[in-house]
Amino acid sequence: MNDQSGNLSLLIIDDDAREVFEKKSNFQLDLLSGSVKKAMNGAKSSDLWMCPIDDIVIMEGFNVRSETAQYREKVEKLANSIIENGFYKSKPLAIFVGVDAEGKNVNYLYDGHRRYAAAKLAISRNFELPNLPCVTSPAGTSLEDLTIAMVTMNDGDPVDPFGVAIVCNRMIKGGTPIEEIARRLMLSPTYVKDLLTMMAAPRALRNLVSEGHVSATLAISTIKKHGTSAPAVLQEGVEKAKAQGKTRVTGKTLAPEKVKTIKPEKRDLLQVATDWLARNADLADKDKRVFELAALLCEVSPNEVEGRYAFKLKDGAQPDATNSPAKSSGKEQLALAPEILT
């Protein structure tokens, strides 16, 4: 990694992560400006260039958006919109007119990949769309300019943090200082470094971020706290969130559950309740509301009462009333349980 990266290292890359990382972060293409008029030969101009869709070339590995389920869902939605309403000229594709190895002019797509994919999908469903509205990049545009544009031109539907991290890494490899990256992407230098830390994480963790289960901020803080265990910690958080009917993990989800401290004055009463339930197991097994009543009296959860009750039965020890120092009022309250429940 370039020395200007602040000596950032790829902390925990696995083989799968390395493959994706290398393909996108090492993307390079020698861009030589070509002739717009020659490249658009056969295209029609009406304020915009109406370019034949087959003349548009995808730069493999250039687009930093992750092709997740959400990405495909967006493409499907756009395709349906195109079929119903046509391709909006107010949302043209952005083209860099370059020259290939054979000296031919090429229309490279650098912004509008989902709209392009949606147009292709609409055509596959027998929708006629021979030409797409396109704008060309200004003269003197560099590959770095095109890369930055993927982030800065998409305010309405921002590139996910993983994609922004790829952009940061490409710029660092190109020799751009972190401070300059931060300025051009309108980010803080600290956030740029944090994104690169996330970029170094295994694919499992990055997927949780790109799919919206975990925020970039939480992923980064978890990496700093747990290191190589971060993916497992976050995955456990996802499962916990699902059990709670949620789709997104938060810091609160990952926080260990606090054990409720039983008040000293209720501890003896809880022991009496457990003993009483053990002596009246038939009633306890028949009507679970006795656990709720005992929990209410002792100011604990019903699960706490049931757990102690189950342990008492397993232990097999019969409680000795003389060893139960609870107040008589507590015993009297528990003695009324069968009457209250009927």
N, C-alpha and C positions, 0 to 999 in steps of 0.2 A: 504494500500500500504506500502511496506517496507520503514523503516525509511531512508534507504540509497537513496531513490528516490529524496531526496531534498525537502521533504514535498510537493510533487506534488499531486494535487487533481484532481478527475474527475469532471471537471467544469460543463458540461451541458449534462449529459447523459439522454437520454429518454429510454423508455421501449425497443424499438426495438434495440437501440444501445447497451443497457445492455446485451441483449440476445446474440448478436454477440460477444460483448466484452468478456463476461464470457466464452463462448464456446471456443474461440481461445486463449485468453490471459491466461486462467486458465488451458490450456492443460497440463496434467500430465500423465506420463506412467512410471512405474517402469521398467526400462530396465535392464535386466540381460543378459550378453553375453552368446550366445549358441555356438554350434559346427557348424562351417561353412560346414564341410564335411557332417555331418548328415543332416543339413538343405537343402543342395543342393543334397541330395540323389535323383537320377533320373535326375539331371541336367547334362549337358555336359560341359566339360571345354576345351576351345581352346583359352588360354590366358584370356578369359573372361568366366564367368559362364553363360551358356545358360539355364536360369531358366524357367520352365513352367509358363505361365502367371497366371494360376489359383493358383499357390503357392505363389504369391506375395500378401501381405496384406497391405491394406491402413489403416493408423492410423487416425481415424476420428477426425477432428479438428486440425491436425498437420500442414497441408499446409496453409501458411499464404496468399497465393495469393487469391485475390477476383475473384470469378467466374462471371466476367462481360461479356458483349457482346464481348469485345476484347479477353477475355480468351477463350470463345467458338469458336470464329473465328480462333484463333491460333490452337486450337485442330482440327478443321475441316481442316485447311491447312496441319497440320502434318499428319492427316489420309490420305489425298489425296497423300501426298508425300510417305507414307509407301506403299500404294497400287501401286504406280507407280515405286518406287525404292527400296522397302523393308525397313526394320528397320536398320538404320546405326549402325554398331558395334562400330563406333567411338563415338557414343553418347549413352553409356550404362546407364541403370538406376542404382541408388545408393541404396544399400540395407544394412540395419542393421539386422544382425542375432541375434534375441533375443530368450527368453524363455517365453512362456505364463504361465498362472496360473496352467495349468496341467503339466507343465514341458516339453512341446513339443517345439521343435525349430520352430521359425516363421521368415519368411523373410519380415521384415517391410520396406516399401518403404519410403525413406526420401528425395530423389531428383529425379525429372523426372516425376512429376505427370501429366503434360500435354502430355508427350510422352506416358505414360501408358494409359491415357484416349484415346489418338489417336489410339493406338494399339487396344484397345477394340472396338473402333468405326470401324476400318478397318475390324476387325474380324466379326462384325455384318453385314458387307457388303460382306460377303463370301470370305474374303481374308484369306488365311491360314497362321497363325503365331502362332505356338504352343509354341515356346520358345522366350524369350527376353534376350538380352545381359545385364548382370548385373555385377557390381563390389560391393564388400563388404567393409564395413567400417573397419578401422584398429582396432586392439585389444585395449581395454581401452577407446573406444569412449563413451562419455556421451550424455545424452539427450540435454544438452546445446550445445555441439559440433554440434549435428545434426541440431539444431535450427539455430545456427550461419551460418552453411553451406548453408542454404537456401538463405541467403543474399550474402555471399562471393563467392559462386560457380556459381552465375548467372550474371556475368558481362555483358555478351552478351545481355541478356534480363532481366534487373534488376527487382527485386521485387518492387512493387509500395510503396510509402511512408507509406500508411496505413499498409501494410504487415510488413515493417521494424519497424513501431511503435509497432505492436504486438510482434515482436521479442524482442524489448527493454523492453516491459512490462513483458514478461515472465522472462527475465533475472533479472529484478529488484525484481520480486516476489520470485525468487530463491536466492536472497541475493547478487547479483552481483552489486557492486557500479557503479554509472553512468560513472565514469572515465574509469572503466574497460570495460564497455559496449562500450563506444566510441572507445576505443583502439582496441577491437576485431572486431568491425564492421567498423572500419576506418571512424568514424564520429566524429564531435566535441561534447563535452558535452552539449553545448548550443542547438545543433540540436537535440540531444537525448531528451532533455527536451521539445523542441518545438513539436517533433513528438508525445510525450505523451499528450500534450495539444490538438493536433489534434485528437488523439485517443479518447479523452473524448467528442468530439463534436457529435451532433446527426447524425444519419445515412444519412440524406439528404445531409449534408455537406460532409461527407466522400465519398459518392457516386460521388459527383461532382469531387472529387480529383481522385478517382480510375478510373473513366470513362474518365479522361483526360480533363475535361472542366475547371478545376481550378488547378493551381500548389499548391503543399504543402506549399510553402512559402507564397503565397497569402492567402491561407486558414488560416494559422496561424496568419498572420498579421491582417486579418479581424476579427478573433476571439478576438484578443487582443484589437482591436479598438471598436468593436460593441458588444462583449459578446454574449448573447443569441439571438441577432438579426442577427448574422453573417450568418446563413443559408439563411434567407430571403434576405439579402443584396447580397449574392453571386448568389442566384437564379434569382434575378432581373438583375444581371449582365449577366447571361447566356441568358436571354430573349433579353437583349439589344444587346449582341454579335450576336445572331441569326438574329436579324433584320438587322444587318450590314453584314450578310453573313459570319460570323465567327463562329467557333466551340469552341474557347477557350477564356476564360475571362482573361483579364490582369488588372493591376492596372489602366491603362488609361481608360479601359472600366468602372471601378467603379467610377472614378473621376467625380465629378459634372461638367456638361457642363458650360463653361465660357460664361457669358453674354457679348456680344460684346458691348462696349461702343460707342455710337454714337458721332462722333466729334461735338463739339459745332457749328462749321460753317456749318455743314450739318443738324443739328437738325431743324432749321427753314425751310430749303429746304424740309425736309421730311414732315413737316406739310403742306407745300404748295402742295406737291405731293399727300398727302392723301386727301386734300380738292379738288384738281383737279379731282382725280379719283372718288370721291363721286359725283361731279357734272356731270361727264361723265360715269356714271355707266354702261350705255348700251355698250359703247366701252370697258370698263374694263371687263365686263362679256363676251363679244364677243371674245376678243383677249387678252389672258393672258400675251402676251409679253409686255404689257404696265407696268406690275408689274416688269418685268425684267429690263426694261428701267429705271423706277423710282428707282429701287434698285441700278442700276449702277451709276446713277447720285448722289444718296445720300450715296453711299458706305455702303450699308447694304444688308442683304439677301432679296430675293424676299418674303420669308415667313414673314419677319418683315413688309414689305409693305402691304402684303395681310391681315395680322392680324390687322393692324391699319385701313385699308380700311373697313374690316368687322365690326370693332367696330364703325367706323364712321357711317356706314349705319344703324347699330342697334340703335345707339344713336339718329339718325334722325335729328341731328342738321345740318343746312345748313351753310357752312363756310362763314365767312364775310371776303371779300378781304381786308378790312381795318385792320383786325386783323392778317394778314399774313405778318410778317416782313421780308420775304425772299428777297434775292437780286433779282433784275429784271432779271439778267442773268438766274437764276433758273427758273423763270416763263416762260421766252422765250424758254428755253430748253424743258420744259414740254408742252408748246403750240405747239411745233413741233411734238409731239408724233404721232398724227394721220398720218402726212405726212411721217414720218420715217417708220411707220409700213406698209404703202401701197406700 
